[in-house]
Amino acid sequence: MLFPTTLVGSYPQPEWLIDRKKLAGRFPPRVRARELWRIPDAHLAEAQDDATLLAIRAQEEAGLDIVTDGEIRRESYSNRFATALEGVDIDNPGTALDRSGHPNPVPRIVGKIRRKHAVEIEDLKFLRAHTKKAVKMTVPGPFTMSQQAQNEYYRSEEEASMDYAVAVNEEIRDLFAAGADIVQIDEPYMQARPEKARRYGLAALDRALEGIAGTTAVHICFGYAAVIHARPSGYSFLGELAGCNCRQVSIETAQSDLDCSVLESLPGKTIILGVIDLNDVTVETPEKVAARIRRALPFVAPERIVVAPDCGMKYLPREVAFGKMKAMVEGAKLMRAELGRSR
């Protein structure tokens, strides 16, 4: 189908589940942040299941073609996986600079990074059991996790990133074996720290994707709009992904008004095209969404475009997120009609 629609990953968690004011008032957590949850530990998993069902149903009602679990059980896109690994001390965290330049508590690497057990498989099984749509799961990337940690064990960040890559590779294999249609690796720090990404981040990413036969995507972005408001006009790291083993590349174009000619640097890749501005709580019209899709067409074939928000919708009010999803779906329909291809 032309212009299938999906989320990048996250969807807003309900106010009854998580303290959204606290969540928005801090940088995304890199260590566990139990204080954000409103539900006692004894009932938290059940409450997260209920909220995940709401996120799934909202996506289906809006008409999305590829559904995620909304990352409802996560405090951030990366910390749930990163803090489940062997070799990190999460009780005595270290400190690292966030992409905004501010210090943030992070896992402290004190031993060899290993995946002790599958982290997201039960999340996927729950998603798979509650929708007939295609499903996507997301995992944090090895380069990004290496930047969100204090290294006290490895001789270099590069060595750490390669062991993170092995752990990610094991998780991806298990996710596909358990029924995932797409697995996305989130690597926002490749945009934030492009020189390091060129030196060793791409090698770590390729190790994470080694031997993977399923459909994989890499998400690279400018950061959550709720946290980082200013957007550069272009990517500092993007064309380098042309040689990556992933099939899809997820980018932002809406808030930055990105010059879409950069998409020519990714021949053969399916582009997950960000067309929803997450810094603006005004719901786009379908016509606005269609116009943002149209801007990419001189540089990438329509058959290679998946329509999505710029980044995760985690920080939006729920009613705004739902409205934006609906507009995204209707905008994709307008473009199908424009090109003379029905759903």
C-alpha positions as CSV (number, residue, x, y, z in Angstrom):
1,M,0.0,0.0,0.0
2,L,1.2,3.5,-0.8
3,F,2.0,5.8,2.2
4,P,1.4,3.4,5.1
5,T,1.1,5.2,8.4
6,T,2.7,4.5,11.8
7,L,4.1,6.1,14.9
8,V,7.8,6.5,15.5
9,G,7.3,4.6,18.8
10,S,5.8,6.4,21.8
11,Y,2.2,7.5,22.4
12,P,1.1,9.7,25.4
13,Q,0.7,7.8,28.7
14,P,-2.5,8.5,30.7
15,E,-2.3,11.0,33.5
16,W,-3.7,8.3,35.9
17,L,-0.7,6.1,35.1
18,I,2.2,8.5,35.1
19,D,2.8,12.0,36.5
20,R,3.0,13.8,33.2
21,K,4.0,17.1,34.8
22,K,7.0,15.5,36.4
23,L,7.8,13.7,33.2
24,A,7.8,16.9,31.2
25,G,9.7,18.8,33.9
26,R,12.9,16.9,33.6
27,F,15.2,15.5,30.9
28,P,14.3,12.0,29.7
29,P,15.5,9.5,32.4
30,R,18.5,7.3,31.7
31,V,18.3,5.4,34.9
32,R,15.0,4.1,36.4
33,A,12.5,6.7,37.5
34,R,10.0,4.8,39.6
35,E,8.8,8.1,41.2
36,L,7.1,9.0,37.9
37,W,4.5,6.2,38.2
38,R,1.2,6.9,40.1
39,I,0.4,3.2,40.5
40,P,1.8,1.1,43.4
41,D,4.3,-1.7,42.3
42,A,1.8,-4.4,43.1
43,H,-0.6,-3.1,40.4
44,L,1.7,-1.3,38.1
45,A,2.1,-4.0,35.4
46,E,-1.7,-4.5,35.2
47,A,-2.2,-0.7,34.9
48,Q,0.5,-0.6,32.2
49,D,-1.3,-3.4,30.3
50,D,-4.6,-1.4,30.4
51,A,-2.9,1.8,29.2
52,T,-1.2,-0.1,26.4
53,L,-4.5,-1.4,25.3
54,L,-5.8,2.2,25.1
55,A,-2.8,3.2,23.0
56,I,-3.3,0.3,20.6
57,R,-7.0,1.0,20.3
58,A,-6.3,4.7,19.7
59,Q,-4.0,3.9,16.8
60,E,-6.5,1.5,15.3
61,E,-9.3,4.0,15.6
62,A,-7.2,6.7,14.0
63,G,-6.5,4.3,11.1
64,L,-2.8,3.6,11.4
65,D,-1.5,0.8,9.3
66,I,1.5,-0.2,11.5
67,V,0.9,-0.2,15.3
68,T,3.3,0.1,18.2
69,D,2.7,-0.6,21.9
70,G,3.1,3.2,22.5
71,E,6.1,2.5,24.7
72,I,3.6,2.8,27.5
73,R,5.7,0.7,30.0
74,R,8.8,2.9,29.5
75,E,9.9,6.0,31.4
76,S,11.9,6.9,28.3
77,Y,12.7,5.3,25.0
78,S,16.1,4.0,26.2
79,N,16.2,3.5,29.9
80,R,14.1,0.3,30.2
81,F,16.5,-1.7,28.0
82,A,19.7,0.0,29.1
83,T,19.1,-0.6,32.8
84,A,18.2,-4.3,32.2
85,L,21.7,-5.2,31.1
86,E,24.5,-6.9,33.0
87,G,27.5,-4.8,33.6
88,V,25.8,-1.5,34.7
89,D,25.3,-0.2,38.2
90,I,21.9,1.5,38.2
91,D,21.8,1.9,42.0
92,N,24.9,4.1,42.0
93,P,24.5,6.0,38.8
94,G,27.1,8.1,37.1
95,T,26.7,11.3,35.1
96,A,26.9,12.2,31.5
97,L,25.9,15.3,29.4
98,D,22.6,15.1,27.7
99,R,22.4,16.1,24.0
100,S,21.4,19.6,25.3
101,G,24.6,19.8,27.2
102,H,23.1,19.3,30.7
103,P,24.3,16.7,33.1
104,N,21.9,13.8,33.7
105,P,22.2,10.7,35.9
106,V,23.1,7.7,33.8
107,P,23.9,4.0,34.1
108,R,27.5,3.5,35.3
109,I,29.3,0.8,33.4
110,V,31.3,-1.4,35.9
111,G,31.6,-4.7,34.0
112,K,31.1,-6.3,30.6
113,I,27.8,-5.3,29.0
114,R,25.7,-8.4,28.4
115,R,22.0,-9.0,27.8
116,K,20.9,-11.1,30.8
117,H,17.4,-11.9,29.4
118,A,15.0,-10.7,26.8
119,V,13.6,-7.3,27.8
120,E,10.8,-6.5,25.4
121,I,9.5,-9.9,24.3
122,E,6.5,-9.9,26.6
123,D,5.6,-6.4,25.5
124,L,5.7,-7.6,21.9
125,K,3.6,-10.6,22.7
126,F,1.0,-8.4,24.4
127,L,0.9,-6.1,21.3
128,R,0.7,-9.0,18.9
129,A,-2.2,-10.6,20.8
130,H,-4.3,-7.4,20.7
131,T,-4.1,-6.2,17.1
132,K,-4.4,-7.8,13.7
133,K,-2.4,-4.9,12.2
134,A,1.3,-5.1,11.4
135,V,3.4,-4.3,14.5
136,K,6.6,-2.5,15.2
137,M,8.8,-2.6,18.3
138,T,11.6,-0.1,19.1
139,V,15.0,-0.7,20.8
140,P,17.6,1.9,21.8
141,G,20.7,1.9,19.6
142,P,24.2,0.8,20.8
143,F,25.8,4.2,20.0
144,T,23.1,6.2,21.8
145,M,23.3,3.9,24.9
146,S,27.1,4.3,25.0
147,Q,26.6,8.1,25.1
148,Q,24.0,7.8,27.9
149,A,26.4,6.0,30.3
150,Q,29.4,6.7,32.4
151,N,32.1,4.2,31.3
152,E,34.3,2.9,34.2
153,Y,35.2,-0.5,32.6
154,Y,36.0,-0.3,28.9
155,R,39.1,1.2,27.5
156,S,37.0,3.3,25.2
157,E,33.4,4.3,24.4
158,E,33.9,2.4,21.1
159,E,34.5,-0.9,22.9
160,A,31.4,-0.3,25.1
161,S,29.3,0.5,22.0
162,M,30.2,-2.8,20.4
163,D,29.1,-4.8,23.4
164,Y,25.9,-2.8,23.6
165,A,25.5,-3.8,19.9
166,V,25.7,-7.5,20.7
167,A,23.0,-7.1,23.3
168,V,20.8,-5.2,20.8
169,N,21.4,-7.8,18.2
170,E,20.2,-10.6,20.5
171,E,17.1,-8.6,21.4
172,I,16.2,-7.9,17.8
173,R,16.6,-11.6,16.9
174,D,14.2,-12.6,19.7
175,L,11.7,-9.9,18.7
176,F,11.5,-11.1,15.2
177,A,11.2,-14.7,16.4
178,A,8.3,-13.7,18.6
179,G,6.4,-12.1,15.7
180,A,7.5,-8.5,15.2
181,D,7.0,-7.2,11.6
182,I,9.4,-4.3,12.0
183,V,12.1,-3.5,14.6
184,Q,13.3,0.0,14.9
185,I,16.7,1.0,16.4
186,D,16.6,4.5,18.0
187,E,19.9,6.4,17.4
188,P,19.2,10.1,18.1
189,Y,22.8,10.6,19.4
190,M,24.1,10.0,15.9
191,Q,22.7,13.4,15.0
192,A,23.8,15.0,18.2
193,R,27.4,13.6,18.1
194,P,28.1,13.1,14.4
195,E,31.9,12.8,14.6
196,K,31.8,10.0,17.1
197,A,29.0,8.4,15.1
198,R,31.3,8.4,12.0
199,R,34.3,7.0,14.0
200,Y,32.5,4.1,15.5
201,G,28.8,4.5,15.7
202,L,28.1,3.1,12.3
203,A,30.2,0.0,13.0
204,A,28.2,-0.6,16.2
205,L,25.0,-0.2,14.4
206,D,26.0,-2.7,11.7
207,R,27.0,-5.1,14.5
208,A,23.5,-4.7,16.0
209,L,22.0,-5.5,12.6
210,E,24.3,-8.4,11.8
211,G,22.5,-11.4,10.4
212,I,19.0,-9.9,10.9
213,A,16.7,-10.9,8.1
214,G,13.5,-9.0,9.2
215,T,12.5,-5.4,8.3
216,T,14.6,-3.1,10.4
217,A,14.6,0.7,10.7
218,V,16.9,3.3,12.2
219,H,15.4,6.5,13.8
220,I,17.6,9.6,13.9
221,C,16.2,12.8,15.2
222,F,16.8,16.2,16.7
223,G,15.4,15.3,20.1
224,Y,12.0,15.5,21.7
225,A,10.4,18.8,20.8
226,A,9.1,19.2,24.3
227,V,12.7,19.2,25.6
228,I,14.7,20.7,22.7
229,H,12.7,23.4,21.0
230,A,15.2,24.7,18.5
231,R,15.7,22.7,15.3
232,P,18.6,22.9,12.8
233,S,17.6,23.3,9.2
234,G,19.4,20.0,8.3
235,Y,20.9,16.8,9.6
236,S,24.6,16.7,10.6
237,F,24.5,12.9,10.1
238,L,22.1,11.2,7.7
239,G,23.7,10.2,4.3
240,E,26.1,8.0,6.2
241,L,23.2,5.6,6.8
242,A,23.0,4.8,3.1
243,G,25.4,1.9,3.6
244,C,23.8,0.7,6.8
245,N,22.1,-2.7,6.7
246,C,18.7,-1.3,7.8
247,R,15.9,-1.2,5.3
248,Q,14.2,1.9,6.6
249,V,15.4,5.3,7.9
250,S,13.1,7.4,10.1
251,I,13.7,11.2,9.9
252,E,12.0,14.5,10.9
253,T,10.9,17.1,8.4
254,A,7.9,18.9,9.8
255,Q,9.3,21.1,12.6
256,S,12.6,21.8,11.0
257,D,11.0,22.4,7.6
258,L,13.8,20.1,6.3
259,D,15.1,20.5,2.8
260,C,14.0,17.1,1.5
261,S,16.6,17.0,-1.2
262,V,18.8,15.3,1.5
263,L,16.7,12.2,0.9
264,E,18.6,11.6,-2.3
265,S,21.5,10.6,-0.2
266,L,19.6,7.5,0.9
267,P,19.0,5.6,-2.3
268,G,17.2,2.3,-1.8
269,K,16.1,3.0,1.7
270,T,12.4,3.3,2.7
271,I,11.9,6.6,4.4
272,I,9.8,6.9,7.5
273,L,8.9,10.5,6.8
274,G,8.1,12.7,9.8
275,V,5.2,15.0,8.8
276,I,3.7,15.9,12.2
277,D,5.2,18.9,14.2
278,L,5.3,17.9,17.8
279,N,6.3,21.3,19.1
280,D,2.9,22.7,18.0
281,V,-0.3,21.5,19.8
282,T,-2.4,22.7,16.9
283,V,-3.6,19.7,15.0
284,E,-2.5,19.8,11.4
285,T,-5.1,19.7,8.6
286,P,-4.9,16.7,6.3
287,E,-4.0,19.2,3.6
288,K,-1.0,20.3,5.6
289,V,0.1,16.7,6.1
290,A,-0.3,16.1,2.4
291,A,1.8,19.1,1.6
292,R,4.6,17.8,3.8
293,I,4.5,14.4,2.1
294,R,4.5,16.1,-1.3
295,R,7.7,18.0,-0.5
296,A,9.6,14.7,-0.4
297,L,8.3,13.3,-3.7
298,P,10.9,14.9,-6.0
299,F,13.6,13.1,-4.1
300,V,12.2,9.7,-3.1
301,A,9.7,7.5,-4.9
302,P,6.2,7.3,-3.2
303,E,6.6,3.6,-2.9
304,R,9.5,4.2,-0.5
305,I,7.6,6.5,1.9
306,V,6.1,5.6,5.3
307,V,4.2,8.4,6.9
308,A,4.8,9.2,10.6
309,P,5.2,11.9,13.2
310,D,8.6,13.7,13.5
311,C,9.5,11.8,16.7
312,G,7.7,10.1,19.5
313,M,4.3,11.5,20.7
314,K,5.1,10.9,24.4
315,Y,4.8,14.5,25.6
316,L,1.7,15.6,23.7
317,P,-1.7,15.9,25.3
318,R,-3.6,12.7,24.5
319,E,-6.4,14.4,22.6
320,V,-3.8,16.4,20.5
321,A,-1.9,13.2,19.7
322,F,-5.0,11.4,18.6
323,G,-6.0,14.4,16.4
324,K,-2.6,14.5,14.8
325,M,-2.7,10.8,14.1
326,K,-6.1,11.2,12.4
327,A,-4.8,14.1,10.3
328,M,-1.8,12.0,9.3
329,V,-4.0,9.2,8.1
330,E,-6.3,11.5,6.2
331,G,-3.3,13.3,4.7
332,A,-1.9,10.0,3.4
333,K,-5.3,9.2,1.9
334,L,-5.3,12.6,0.1
335,M,-1.9,11.7,-1.4
336,R,-3.0,8.3,-2.5
337,A,-6.0,9.9,-4.3
338,E,-3.7,12.5,-5.8
339,L,-1.5,9.9,-7.3
340,G,-4.5,7.9,-8.4
341,R,-3.9,4.9,-6.2
342,S,-6.6,3.8,-3.9
343,R,-6.1,2.2,-0.5
